Amino acid sequence: MAVSMTPADDPFEPVIVRGRVVEWLDGDAAWDVIDAIAQKYIGQPYSRDEDRVVALVSPDHQIVGRA
């Protein structure tokens, strides 16, 4: 799995993580993680409109900032 993000105000400041999915969470275990993240960023639990899963990733390679 690879995730690459950049802040909107500085597209030359990358955050890149590459790794392997070591565990999949679904059901209540997944919702615990999803709701914790949602609470931090939107101040409330995440909508239950669709089923969700969580991939736990063991990072092999990380870059933060200009490489």
C-alpha positions as CSV (number, residue, x, y, z in Angstrom):
1,M,0.0,0.0,0.0
2,A,1.2,3.5,-0.7
3,V,-0.2,6.8,0.4
4,S,1.0,10.2,-0.8
5,M,-0.3,13.5,0.5
6,T,0.7,17.1,0.3
7,P,-0.7,20.1,2.2
8,A,-2.8,22.5,0.0
9,D,-0.6,25.5,0.9
10,D,2.7,23.7,0.0
11,P,2.4,21.1,-2.7
12,F,6.2,20.6,-2.6
13,E,6.1,19.3,1.0
14,P,5.2,15.6,0.5
15,V,4.2,13.0,3.1
16,I,4.7,9.5,1.6
17,V,4.2,6.1,3.4
18,R,4.7,2.7,1.8
19,G,4.1,-0.5,3.6
20,R,2.2,-3.8,3.9
21,V,-1.3,-4.3,5.2
22,V,-0.8,-6.5,8.2
23,E,-4.4,-6.6,9.4
24,W,-7.9,-5.7,8.2
25,L,-10.5,-4.5,10.8
26,D,-14.3,-4.6,10.2
27,G,-17.4,-4.3,12.3
28,D,-17.1,-2.7,15.7
29,A,-13.3,-2.8,15.7
30,A,-13.2,-0.7,12.5
31,W,-15.8,1.7,13.7
32,D,-13.8,2.4,16.9
33,V,-10.8,3.5,14.8
34,I,-13.0,5.4,12.2
35,D,-14.9,7.2,15.0
36,A,-11.7,8.2,16.8
37,I,-10.4,9.8,13.6
38,A,-13.7,11.5,12.8
39,Q,-14.0,12.8,16.3
40,K,-10.6,14.5,16.0
41,Y,-11.3,16.1,12.6
42,I,-15.0,16.7,12.4
43,G,-16.0,16.6,16.1
44,Q,-18.5,13.7,15.8
45,P,-18.8,10.0,14.9
46,Y,-18.7,9.1,11.2
47,S,-21.9,8.5,9.3
48,R,-23.0,4.8,9.2
49,D,-24.4,5.2,5.6
50,E,-22.0,2.6,4.2
51,D,-19.9,-0.3,5.5
52,R,-16.3,0.6,6.2
53,V,-13.1,-1.4,6.8
54,V,-9.7,-0.3,8.3
55,A,-6.4,-1.4,6.9
56,L,-3.5,-1.5,9.5
57,V,-0.3,-0.8,7.7
58,S,3.2,-1.7,8.8
59,P,5.4,1.0,7.1
60,D,8.4,0.0,5.2
61,H,9.4,3.4,3.8
62,Q,8.4,7.0,5.0
63,I,9.2,10.4,3.7
64,V,8.2,13.6,5.3
65,G,9.2,16.8,3.7
66,R,11.4,17.4,0.7
67,A,13.3,14.2,-0.3
